[in-house]
Amino acid sequence: MSSSQPNPTGPLPPLVRPVEITGRGRSLVASGPIKPGQIILCDSPLLLYPSSLSSLPSFCSRCFRVLPSQPLPCPSCHVALFCSARCLSLSHPPLLCHALSRLLSVPSSSPDLLFLLSAYSLPSSSILQLLSLHSNSPFPNESTQILHSQLCSLIPPNLIPMHFSPETTAALVSKEKVNSFCLMNPISSKNGDGEVTGVRAYGIYLSASLFNHDCLPNACRFDYIDDPNRENNTDFTFRALHDIAEGSEVCISYVCVTRGYRERQKMLMDDYGFKCECDRCNIESRWKENQGDEEVAGDENGGEEMEEIEGEEDGEGEMEMMEGNGEEDDEDFPHQYFFLRYVCECGGTLAPLPPLHAGVSSDMVECNLCGTVRKDEFGNTGGV
Ligand SMILES: C[S@@+](CC[C@H](N)C(=O)[O-])C[C@H]1O[C@@H](n2cnc3c(N)ncnc32)[C@H](O)[C@@H]1O
């Protein structure tokens, strides 16, 4: 690990500092001891964009809350709908507005177009921040060339943004692939069967995109997109699952932690371009069922950007182990404690509520997927 690096994405809270770690790039490490449930980072989006054109009639185009029965349409494009006069007045950039109505006539348009139109609508300084994020292969290829020519047909000449070029388009797409977070539809309390109903929107969060991945994360993300009492409902909060020692790396999981080894490896390689060599993967790679041909080849077109962060779907592999269906015994599954303590029945991650007073951790845990808050059966004694 090398010394602290300046953070090009902006100021970070005092609990973490960015460092460069060989083989992992920029990483966030604890500047001091972090307590269970402590808020490590709060981050606002640089950019939010709808998951698809078909989601536009359901969610406010600014705050992405569910639209009321009488939404306010943009008087110009009539495509973007808003939940309130405030949201309507706050943001609907002309470039996006013009392009949206034209986009409806593009047959089977790529979701990347919504991202690119939103990104090119940003002020120049924000585009540069976006371009400062990590990516793999940021160079034009056939698919980014096609995207760029589609953009050319969607953006009127008088609104062509400053950095607009095939190179920037390719770079933006590559940044999006590894840095975008999903804003999921919360699990409805009524359907409480663990089903997640899909991605509502995607977002780029500059500081949060410095978190690296671990299959046994020590932090997880909370968002409260439908909370009527939060003005900044699309902000993310990252909290510690347990004690984190000064100097330790703070990691989240990019994929649902309940997924099995091979599936995790494939998703991390296809979507993020790295082979995970965390402690858990090192152990699971030795399991009999994971020996042999590994399907972890890269796939340029694969996957969708941090979309599984904190449990999008119920995985099967590890949960089966917990239920006693697997062949391994406890010695082969030392992370069983993690699953018992930090994984909710819905597949989400359980983190303690923030400490009530300095040094006193909460004895309540909250699931970041179904939102359940309950007593921590294990007490708040610290790390795994
Ligand atoms: C969202 S960025 C995280 C910050 C990034 N390290 C940076 O330098 O800006 C995701 C990228 O970080 C790297 N990364 C994240 N977790 C990793 C891990 N466990 N092992 C190796 N590389 C990792 C991969 O290159 C991945 O595509």
Ligand as a Chemical Component Dictionary entry (heavy atoms), coordinates in Angstrom:
data_LIG
# 
_chem_comp.id                   LIG 
_chem_comp.type                 NON-POLYMER 
_chem_comp.pdbx_formal_charge   0 
_chem_comp.three_letter_code    LIG 
# 
loop_
_chem_comp_atom.comp_id 
_chem_comp_atom.atom_id 
_chem_comp_atom.alt_atom_id 
_chem_comp_atom.type_symbol 
_chem_comp_atom.charge 
_chem_comp_atom.model_Cartn_x 
_chem_comp_atom.model_Cartn_y 
_chem_comp_atom.model_Cartn_z 
_chem_comp_atom.pdbx_ordinal 
LIG C1  C1  C 0  -15.713 1.402  -8.617  1  
LIG S1  S1  S 1  -14.030 1.228  -8.972  2  
LIG C2  C2  C 0  -13.303 1.215  -7.367  3  
LIG C3  C3  C 0  -12.190 2.240  -7.235  4  
LIG C4  C4  C 0  -10.992 1.941  -8.099  5  
LIG N1  N1  N 0  -10.084 1.015  -7.409  6  
LIG C5  C5  C 0  -10.236 3.195  -8.505  7  
LIG O1  O1  O 0  -9.021  3.123  -8.657  8  
LIG O2  O2  O -1 -10.864 4.230  -8.729  9  
LIG C6  C6  C 0  -14.033 -0.466 -9.456  10 
LIG C7  C7  C 0  -12.697 -0.955 -9.926  11 
LIG O3  O3  O 0  -11.797 -1.119 -8.827  12 
LIG C8  C8  C 0  -11.012 -2.302 -8.976  13 
LIG N2  N2  N 0  -11.329 -3.220 -7.879  14 
LIG C9  C9  C 0  -12.363 -3.134 -7.018  15 
LIG N3  N3  N 0  -12.341 -4.124 -6.120  16 
LIG C10 C10 C 0  -11.261 -4.873 -6.403  17 
LIG C11 C11 C 0  -10.698 -6.049 -5.849  18 
LIG N4  N4  N 0  -11.265 -6.654 -4.798  19 
LIG N5  N5  N 0  -9.580  -6.562 -6.408  20 
LIG C12 C12 C 0  -8.990  -5.955 -7.470  21 
LIG N6  N6  N 0  -9.497  -4.831 -8.068  22 
LIG C13 C13 C 0  -10.606 -4.291 -7.530  23 
LIG C14 C14 C 0  -11.394 -2.901 -10.327 24 
LIG O4  O4  O 0  -10.513 -2.405 -11.292 25 
LIG C15 C15 C 0  -12.794 -2.337 -10.547 26 
LIG O5  O5  O 0  -13.148 -2.258 -11.913 27 
# 
loop_
_chem_comp_bond.comp_id 
_chem_comp_bond.atom_id_1 
_chem_comp_bond.atom_id_2 
_chem_comp_bond.value_order 
_chem_comp_bond.pdbx_ordinal 
LIG C1  S1  SING 1  
LIG S1  C2  SING 2  
LIG S1  C6  SING 3  
LIG C2  C3  SING 4  
LIG C3  C4  SING 5  
LIG C4  N1  SING 6  
LIG C4  C5  SING 7  
LIG C5  O1  DOUB 8  
LIG C5  O2  SING 9  
LIG C6  C7  SING 10 
LIG C7  O3  SING 11 
LIG C7  C15 SING 12 
LIG O3  C8  SING 13 
LIG C8  N2  SING 14 
LIG C8  C14 SING 15 
LIG N2  C9  SING 16 
LIG N2  C13 SING 17 
LIG C9  N3  DOUB 18 
LIG N3  C10 SING 19 
LIG C10 C11 SING 20 
LIG C10 C13 DOUB 21 
LIG C11 N4  SING 22 
LIG C11 N5  DOUB 23 
LIG N5  C12 SING 24 
LIG C12 N6  DOUB 25 
LIG N6  C13 SING 26 
LIG C14 O4  SING 27 
LIG C14 C15 SING 28 
LIG C15 O5  SING 29 
# 
